[in-house]
């Protein structure tokens, strides 16, 4: 990896000096990501701004704000419209205002024209390998630091978008009046370039390094967590429905009032950075995951721990072929044609 990979990255020489402790032994080779950016720009027309009403697909690009230590999601769908009807797209860092002093200026990164190549590069800026990607005065690293399989970010973006499209009041009323969750359900299909399980525990140093990466980057916890939340959502919906009956009698009417009163109560704050919320606010954007499929890259015996730096044509073509074959085995109806 030291000499770089053509059209993906190249070393920045001389090595970066230690400017804090002035340790001559503590030098780091960083890599130039311009070759990767130029390669991406050849195949993608930026900016990317898509519209749900036109049936256009949605692109979410996840990165990490280095200073804040939080994941941020750049979204090709709009988050709203300004007074002139222009679409708004932004990252609002002040949703949880308790985490910063109110006298501070709001932190908002705007990208109203859509996702640009800088946002894609922010999601690919590997820590201590590439320089930070700077956007609007903020410095970003690869989103995989906090969420390599960004299910949490996908779920939150889905909630936010439908709260904007349907309106907060409509979502609340559908729960209070009909015990119905109005955010559309999702099917999730996950493509992993690492695999969760293996036949054996490797004993050679490189094999152990490779296996360590695979386990760390697989994020199986969040896959299972998302399914558990779906079960909770189903349970909550059924419990609320107990307060609504086809028979309009006083007993059921009082039960409905009691349930709605509970939903209007606030959560207990257990953390100094937590803002109490109504129970209704927590559940009004919940939805179900109706299906979850995961397709994983299965390694051959010749792979090494540096496989994440292998961008040769041979490997890329093999991954495409393997991807088609894996999808065909699981869901043949989704494969329109088989690549030769």
C-alpha positions in Angstrom: 0.0 0.0 0.0 2.9 2.4 0.6 3.5 3.3 -3.1 -0.3 3.8 -3.5 -2.8 2.6 -6.1 -3.2 4.2 -9.5 -6.4 6.3 -9.8 -7.2 5.8 -6.1 -4.5 7.2 -3.8 -0.8 8.2 -3.9 1.6 9.1 -1.0 2.3 12.7 -0.1 6.0 13.1 0.3 7.9 14.0 2.3 6.2 12.3 5.3 4.3 14.5 7.7 6.5 15.8 10.6 5.5 15.6 14.3 4.7 19.3 15.0 3.7 18.7 18.6 6.5 16.7 20.3 9.1 17.2 17.5 9.8 13.5 17.6 11.9 12.7 14.5 10.8 9.0 14.7 7.1 10.0 14.7 6.5 10.7 11.0 3.4 9.7 9.1 2.9 9.2 5.4 -0.5 10.6 4.4 -2.0 9.9 1.0 -3.4 12.2 -1.7 -7.0 11.4 -2.4 -7.2 13.5 -5.6 -6.8 10.4 -7.8 -9.9 8.9 -6.1 -11.9 12.1 -6.4 -11.0 12.5 -10.1 -12.0 8.8 -10.7 -15.4 9.4 -9.0 -16.0 12.6 -11.0 -15.6 10.7 -14.3 -18.7 8.5 -13.5 -20.9 10.8 -11.4 -22.7 14.1 -12.3 -22.6 16.4 -9.2 -24.5 17.8 -7.4 -27.0 15.0 -6.7 -30.4 16.3 -5.7 -33.3 13.9 -6.0 -37.0 14.1 -5.5 -39.3 11.5 -3.8 -42.4 12.9 -5.7 -40.7 12.1 -9.0 -39.9 8.5 -7.9 -36.2 9.2 -7.9 -33.8 7.1 -5.7 -32.4 8.6 -2.5 -28.7 8.8 -1.7 -27.4 9.0 1.9 -23.7 9.7 2.4 -22.5 9.1 6.0 -19.4 10.8 7.4 -18.0 11.6 10.9 -17.5 15.2 12.2 -14.1 14.9 13.8 -14.5 17.7 16.3 -18.0 16.8 17.5 -17.4 13.0 17.4 -20.8 12.3 15.8 -21.9 10.8 12.5 -23.5 13.1 10.0 -25.7 12.2 7.0 -25.7 14.1 3.7 -29.1 13.5 2.0 -30.1 13.9 -1.6 -33.7 14.4 -0.6 -34.8 17.8 0.7 -35.5 18.5 4.4 -37.9 21.3 3.8 -38.4 24.5 1.8 -37.5 28.1 2.6 -39.9 31.1 2.3 -39.2 31.3 -1.5 -40.0 27.6 -2.0 -36.3 26.6 -2.5 -35.4 23.2 -1.2 -33.4 23.0 2.0 -30.7 20.5 2.7 -28.5 20.8 5.7 -26.8 19.2 8.7 -28.2 20.8 11.9 -25.8 20.2 14.9 -28.1 21.9 17.4 -31.0 19.4 17.5 -29.9 18.5 21.1 -29.3 22.1 22.3 -28.5 20.8 25.8 -25.1 19.6 24.6 -23.8 23.1 24.0 -24.2 26.5 25.6 -27.2 28.4 24.2 -25.0 31.5 23.7 -23.0 29.7 21.1 -23.7 30.3 17.4 -25.8 27.6 15.7 -23.7 25.0 13.8 -25.3 24.3 10.5 -23.7 22.9 7.3 -25.8 23.7 4.3 -25.7 22.0 0.9 -29.0 23.1 -0.7 -27.9 22.3 -4.2 -27.4 18.6 -3.3 -24.6 16.2 -2.6 -21.3 17.2 -4.1 -18.1 15.3 -4.6 -16.7 16.8 -1.3 -19.5 15.1 0.6 -18.6 11.7 -1.0 -14.9 12.3 -0.2 -15.8 13.2 3.4 -17.4 9.7 3.7 -14.2 8.1 2.3 -11.5 10.0 4.2 -9.9 7.2 6.2 -8.5 8.4 9.5 -4.7 8.9 9.6 -4.5 7.8 6.0 -6.1 10.8 4.2 -6.2 14.4 5.3 -9.5 15.7 6.7 -12.2 16.7 4.2 -13.2 20.2 5.1 -16.8 21.4 4.3 -18.2 24.6 5.6 -15.4 25.0 8.2 -16.0 21.5 9.6 -13.5 18.6 9.3 -14.7 15.1 8.4 -13.5 11.6 8.4 -14.9 8.3 7.1 -18.4 7.5 8.5 -17.2 3.9 9.1 -15.5 5.0 12.4 -18.9 5.2 14.1 -21.2 3.3 11.8 -19.6 1.1 9.0 -23.0 -0.3 8.1 -25.1 2.9 8.7 -28.4 1.4 9.6 -29.0 3.8 12.5 -28.4 6.8 10.1 -30.7 5.3 7.5 -33.5 4.8 10.1 -33.1 8.3 11.4 -33.1 9.8 7.9 -36.3 7.9 7.1 -38.0 9.2 10.2 -36.9 12.8 9.6 -38.0 12.8 6.0 -41.5 11.4 6.7 -42.0 13.8 9.6 -41.3 16.6 7.2 -43.5 15.1 4.4 -46.5 14.2 6.5 -46.2 16.8 9.2 -45.6 16.3 12.9 -49.2 17.0 13.9 -50.6 14.4 11.4 -48.3 11.7 12.8 -49.3 12.6 16.3 -53.0 12.6 15.5 -52.9 9.3 13.8 -51.5 7.7 17.0 -53.9 9.5 19.4 -57.0 9.0 17.3 -56.4 5.8 15.4 -53.5 4.1 17.2 -51.8 4.0 13.8 -48.2 4.6 12.8 -48.1 6.5 9.6 -44.4 6.4 8.6 -44.0 3.8 5.8 -42.2 0.5 6.6 -38.8 -0.4 5.1 -37.1 -3.4 3.6 -33.4 -3.4 4.2 -30.8 -5.0 1.9 -27.2 -4.8 3.2 -24.2 -5.4 1.0 -21.1 -6.1 3.1 -17.5 -6.2 1.8 -16.6 -8.0 5.0 -18.0 -11.2 6.3 -19.4 -11.9 9.8 -18.4 -15.5 10.3 -15.5 -17.8 9.1 -14.8 -21.5 9.1 -11.7 -21.2 11.4 -9.9 -18.8 13.6 -6.7 -17.9 11.7 -3.3 -18.5 13.4 -1.0 -16.5 11.1 -0.4 -12.7 11.9 -1.9 -11.4 8.6 -4.9 -13.7 8.9 -5.6 -12.5 12.4 -5.3 -8.8 11.3 -7.8 -9.6 8.5 -10.2 -11.3 10.7 -10.0 -8.5 13.3 -11.0 -6.0 10.5 -13.9 -8.2 9.4 -15.4 -8.6 12.9 -14.9 -4.9 13.7 -16.5 -3.6 10.5 -19.5 -6.0 10.3 -21.8 -4.1 12.7 -24.1 -7.1 13.3 -25.2 -5.5 16.6 -27.1 -2.7 14.8 -28.7 -5.2 12.4 -30.2 -7.1 15.4 -31.0 -3.9 17.2 -33.1 -2.6 14.3 -35.1 -5.8 14.3 -35.7 -5.6 18.0 -36.9 -2.0 17.6 -39.4 -3.2 15.0 -40.8 -5.8 17.5 -41.1 -3.0 20.2 -43.0 -0.8 17.6 -45.4 -3.6 16.9 -46.0 -4.1 20.7 -46.5 -0.4 21.4 -49.0 -0.1 18.5 -51.0 -3.1 19.8 -51.1 -1.7 23.4 -52.3 1.7 22.2 -55.0 0.0 20.1 -56.4 -1.3 23.4 -57.7 2.2 24.0 -59.7 2.3 20.8 -62.7 0.1 20.4 -65.4 -0.2 17.8 -67.9 -0.1 20.6 -68.2 3.5 21.8 -68.7 2.8 25.5 -67.5 4.9 28.4 -65.0 2.3 29.7 -63.1 2.2 26.4 -63.3 6.0 26.1 -61.7 6.5 29.5 -59.0 4.0 28.7 -58.2 5.9 25.5 -58.0 9.1 27.5 -55.6 7.5 30.0 -53.4 6.2 27.2 -53.3 9.5 25.5 -52.4 11.2 28.8 -49.5 8.9 29.2 -48.3 9.6 25.7 -48.3 13.3 26.5 -46.0 12.8 29.6 -42.3 13.5 29.4 -39.5 11.1 29.8 -37.3 11.2 32.9 -33.9 12.8 32.3 -31.1 10.5 33.4 -28.3 12.4 31.8 -27.3 16.0 32.0 -27.1 16.2 28.2 -30.5 14.6 27.6 -33.6 16.8 26.8 -36.8 15.3 28.2 -39.2 14.4 25.4 -42.9 13.4 25.2 -43.4 9.7 24.8 -45.5 10.7 21.8 -42.5 12.4 20.2 -40.5 9.3 20.6 -42.9 6.9 18.9 -44.7 9.1 16.4 -42.0 8.5 13.7 -41.5 4.8 14.4 -42.0 2.3 11.6 -41.4 -1.4 11.0 -38.7 -3.2 9.1 -40.6 -5.8 7.1 -37.6 -7.6 5.6 -33.8 -7.6 6.1 -31.4 -9.3 3.8 -27.6 -9.3 4.1 -25.2 -10.3 1.2 -21.6 -10.6 2.3 -18.3 -10.9 0.5 -16.9 -14.3 1.0 -13.1 -14.3 0.8 -10.9 -16.8 -1.0 -7.8 -18.3 0.5 -5.5 -15.8 -1.2 -6.9 -12.6 0.4 -4.7 -10.6 2.9 -5.4 -8.0 5.6 -4.8 -5.2 3.1 -7.7 -6.3 0.9 -9.4 -2.9 1.6 -6.6 -1.3 -0.5 -7.0 -3.7 -3.4 -8.5 -1.8 -6.3 -7.1 -3.8 -9.2 -9.4 -4.4 -12.2 -9.2 -8.2 -11.5 -10.5 -7.8 -8.0 -13.2 -5.2 -8.8 -14.5 -7.4 -11.7 -14.5 -10.5 -9.4 -16.5 -8.6 -6.7 -19.1 -7.5 -9.3 -19.4 -11.1 -10.5 -19.6 -12.5 -7.0 -22.2 -9.9 -6.1 -24.5 -10.9 -9.0 -24.1 -14.5 -8.1 -24.9 -14.0 -4.4 -27.9 -11.9 -5.2 -29.1 -14.4 -7.7 -29.0 -17.2 -5.0 -31.0 -15.2 -2.5 -33.3 -13.2 -4.7 -33.3 -14.2 -8.3 -36.2 -11.9 -9.1 -34.0 -8.9 -8.4 -31.3 -9.8 -10.9 -32.2 -8.5 -14.4 -29.2 -9.9 -16.1 -26.1 -11.9 -15.3 -22.8 -10.3 -16.1 -20.4 -12.4 -18.1 
